[in-house]
């Protein structure tokens, strides 16, 4: 159910990604204000996430998940009806609130309802919903945009409404039924931070958010056009190839996380993505770039599963604030990464910007070697 919900959310999000900047621009605003619409969503996710565990404890994660999705659905429909830039900015910010509620509660349900020996596989199934939906969404968005710039927002609202109803009606087996005050409020953050596994997981999440969600999306389109002298279409092709490889690799990655251990998977993920990042600005052709991004996709598959499973091992059925902070670290990296990378690229060149992200990824891998060597988990038959 969580994977299906993730697919619906990702399809809708992918639909509006190509359209949102153009729609914001149609109100006659500057490029900075266009970027503010995108950043505002992420910023409100970041601000809201710390409160989400308390909301989930009070009304239940299932209800919080559905309510969060429906908030994003309503705000997306309202954004499609916006008649001014301030209205669009307000509605996208409200959507970020709902997105945080969905993300934190879904991750809590995932780690709480799956035993330790299968958390890697469960994370892989959950993330595959996002990956497949993310690949399908932009194609649908392009078709809808040819009808109207507002149409993708209503499509997004529709897919989210379906996802919210599914979460509210069908995601309620006894193992994850809302428990409210019948269970403790969650693991204290200080207790999680005392565990080296949790510290390694949040460091990895920050580095992944910085490089994957931030630097790659910001600098690779520039690299393709200005260095490789190709059209922006080739950027989409290279990213699509990477996404296909990541989707194909995520199942084996989930099994490796369970069978071979979290520590090995997190170290391998950091090394693979770090080395690929170092190589990216030196590629001679678009085909080599696509190959490097595919290698990066293999590392990203491990990044999508191992840290989540690790956090699940730390917090167990308690959930709570540590899960919210873990989710926030990716958002912090995605917000700060593009700004820092752009400034570094302007002053020192693109290789330096990619190198900084590589240092973060390799540093997280190095720190992950401090995790216990005997944490390998046997799969429960």
N, C-alpha and C positions, 0 to 999 in steps of 0.2 A: 504493500500500500504506500509506504513512504517513497519507494522508487517511482511508482506511478504518479504520485503527487509531484515529485521533483521533476518528472518529465513535463507535466503540464505547466509548471511554473517556468521551467527553462524555455519551453517553446514560446510561451508568451513574452518572456523577457527578450529572447532572441528576435522576436518580431519587431519590437520597438527600438532595439539598439541602433539599426541603421537610420531610423526615422527621427528619433528624438532630437539630435542636434539640428537637423534641417527644420523641424517644426519650431524649435526655439528660435532659430534664426529668422523665421518668417515674421516674427514680431518686431524685426528691425533692431535687434540688440547686438552688442559687441561679441567678439569671440570669447572674451572673458566670461560674460554672462551666459553664453551658451555652455561653457564648461561648468559654470556654477550649477546648472540644472542637473548635470551628471554627478558632480561632486556632492551636491546637496542630499541626494538620495543616500550615498555612502556615509556622509556625515551624520545623518539622522539615524542610520543603522548603528553607527558607532556610539552615539549618545544614548540610544534606547537600550542597547544590549544588556547593560548591567542590571536593569530593572526587570528583565524578562524572567529570570529564575523565580523571583518573588511572585510575579504574575502567574507563572506556571504552577507554583506551589499552592496558590490560593484557588485557582479555578481549574487546574489540571492541564497537563501538557497538550492533550488532545484538543481541548477547547481553545487553548492559547494558539495552537498551530492553526486551527480553522479560522479563528478570529483574525489572526495576523494576515492570513491569505485574503480574507474578505476585505480587510482594510486596504490592502494593496489593490484589490479588484475595484473597489469603489473609488479610490483615488485615481486609478488609471482611467476609468470612465470619465471622471470629472476633468482630468487633464486633457482628454480628447475634446471636451466641451469648452476648454479654456478660451477666453476672448482677449486675454492680455498675458504678458510675460509674468507679472507677479502671481497671477492665478496658477499658471503652469508650474512655477517654482514652488508654490505652497503645496500643490497637490503631489508633486514628486517627493517633497520632503515628508509629507504624511505617509506616502508609500514606503519610505525608508523605515518608519516606525513599525509598520506591519511586517516588513521583510525581516527585521530583527526578531520579532516575536515568532515568526515561522522558523527561522534558522535555528535559534537556540532551542526551541521546544522540540523540533524534529530531531536534532542531534541528541537531546536528552532521551527521547523515546528510543532512539536507535541503540544507544549504549546500555539503556536500562533493560531492554527486552531481548537482548541477544547475549548468550553466554560467552565467556572470554575466548574460548577456542574457535569461535566463529565470527568474531568482530571484524577481522580483516575482510572476510568474504562479504559480510553484511555491509560494510562500508563501501566495498566495490560495487555491489548491486545498487546501493543508494546513489552513489556518484555516477553510475552509468546512466541513470535517469536524467541527471543534469546534462551529461555529455551528449547524449542522443538528442535531447530536446534542444540543446544549444546549437547543434548542427542543423537541425531542421528549421528552427525559428527564423534565421535571416532570409532563407529562401522564400518562406511564406510572407515575411515582412516586405520583401521586394515586390511581390505580387500585389499585396494590399496597398502599398504606397503608390502604385500606379493608378489606383482608384481614388485615393485621398490620403493626405498626410495624417488625417484624424482616424482613419479606419483601423490602423494597427493598434491604437489604444483601446478601441472597443473589443477587438479580437483578444487582446491581452486580458481585459476585464472578464471576458467570457471564459477563457481557459482557467483563469484563477478562481472564478466562481465555481466551476466544476470541481477544481482541486479542493476548494474549501468545503464543499458539500461532501465530497468523498472522505475528507479527513474527519468531518464531524459525524458522519453516519456510519462509515464502514471501518474506520480505524479505532475499533473499540473492543478488541478481545480482552478477556479477563486479565491477561498479563500486563496490559498497559492501560486498563480502565482508570479514569480519573480517580485519584486517591485523596486529593485535598490535604487536610490536616492529619490524615491517618499515617503519614510517613514523615520522617524528619525533613527539615527545610533544605538540606543539602550539605555537601562537604564544605567546610570553611576554606576560603582561598589560601590562607596561610598553610593549612595542612597539605594542600595540593602543591604549593610552591616548595615545600620541604622535600618533595619527591623529585629526584633528578629526572625521572621519566617525563614528568609533566613539564619541567623546565625545558627539556629537549624538544618536546612537542610544540610548545608555544614559540620557541626560537625558530623551529622549522616552518611553522605556520606564517610567522612574520616574513621570513625570507622568501617563502613561496608567494605570498601576497605581493611583496615588493617586486619580484622579478616576473612572475607569470602574469598576474593581473595588472601590473603597473608598467614596468619597463618595457617588456616585450610589446605590449599593445601600443605604447607610445612611440618607441624608436624604430621598430622593424618596418612599419609603413614608410617612414622617412628613408630608411636604409634602402628599401626596394626602389623607391623613386629616384633618390638623389645619388646613390652610389652604384646600384645595379642598373639604373636607367630603364626600369620597367614600369608599366602602368599599375595603378592601385589594384587592378583585378588580380595581378599576380600575388599580391599580399594575401588576398582572400584564398587563393589556391594553396599557397604555402601553409597558411593557418589551418585550412580544411584538411590537408594531408596530415598535419600534426595531430589534429583532433581525432581523425580516424585511427591513427596508430595508438593514441592514448586510450581510446574506447576499446580497441582490440586487446590492449595490454592490461586493462584494469582488472579483468577477471583473474588472469594468472598472478597479477600483483597481489590481489586479495588473498589468494591461496598461499603465496609466498610469505605474506605477513603473518598468517596463522601457523604455517608449517615450519618456516625457517626462523621466525622471530621478528619482533618489532625492531630491535636494535639493528640487525643486518639490513632490514628494508630501509630504515631511515638513513643509515650511512650511505647505502647504495644510491638512494634517491638524491641526496645532496651532491654526491660525487658526479653522478650522471648529468644532472641539470647544471651544476657548476661548470664542468668542463665544456658542455654544449654552449653555455653562456659566453665563456671566454672565446670560443671559436666563432660565434655569430658575426661580429663586426668585420671579420677578415675573410668571409666567404667570397669566392671570385665570381660565382654565377648564381642565378636564381635556383637552379637545381641543387646545388650544394647547400644553399640556404634551406630548401625544403627538407633535405636529408638531415641537416643539423636539427631542425625543428622537430623532425620525427624522433630523433634520439632524445631530444628534450621531452617529447611526449611520453616516452617510456619512463623516464624519471618522474614526470608529473603523475603518472598512474600510481607509482609507489607513494608519492606525496599525498595523493588523494585518499589513501587508505591507512597507511601506517600511523600517522599522528593521531587520527581519530580513534583508531583501535587502542592506541597507547593511553589516550586520555580516558577512554572507557575503562581500561584496566585500573587506572588510578582512582577514579571517582566511584566506579562500580554502580550500584543501584541508587546511590545518594544524589548524583547530579549536582545541580546548584551553580554557584557563581563561577567555579573553575571552567565550566563549559562555556559560559558567556564570555569570559576573558579569552579563552582559546579562539572562539569565533571572532572576537574583536581584533586579535592580533593580525589576522589576514586583512581585515579592513584597514587597519592602521598602515600596513605595508602597501596596500593598493592605493591609499590616499597620498602618502608621503613619497613613495617610490617614483612615480612619474615626475613630480616636481623636482626632486633631487636629481634624478637622471637627466632631465632636461637642462638643469643648471650646469651639471657637470659636463654634459655633452657640448654645451655652448662654450664653456671655458677651456676644457681639456680635450674634447673630441669624444666621438661615440665609443671607441674602445674602452676608455676610462669609465664611462657610464655602465657598460655591460660588465666590466671587471668588478665594479663595486658590488653589483648584484651577485656575481659569482663568488666574491669573498663572503657575502652573507650566507649563501647556500653551502659553500664548503665549510664555513665556520659552524653552521648548524650540524652538518655531518660530523665534524670533529667533536662537537660537544655531545652528540648522540653516542659516541664511543664510550662515554662514561656510564651509559645505562648498563644494568646488570647483564652479564653474559648468560646467565642461566634463566632468562625470562622467557625462553621458548615455550610456547603453549601447545599442548597436544589437542588435536581436534576431537571434540566429543562426538561420538558416533550417534 
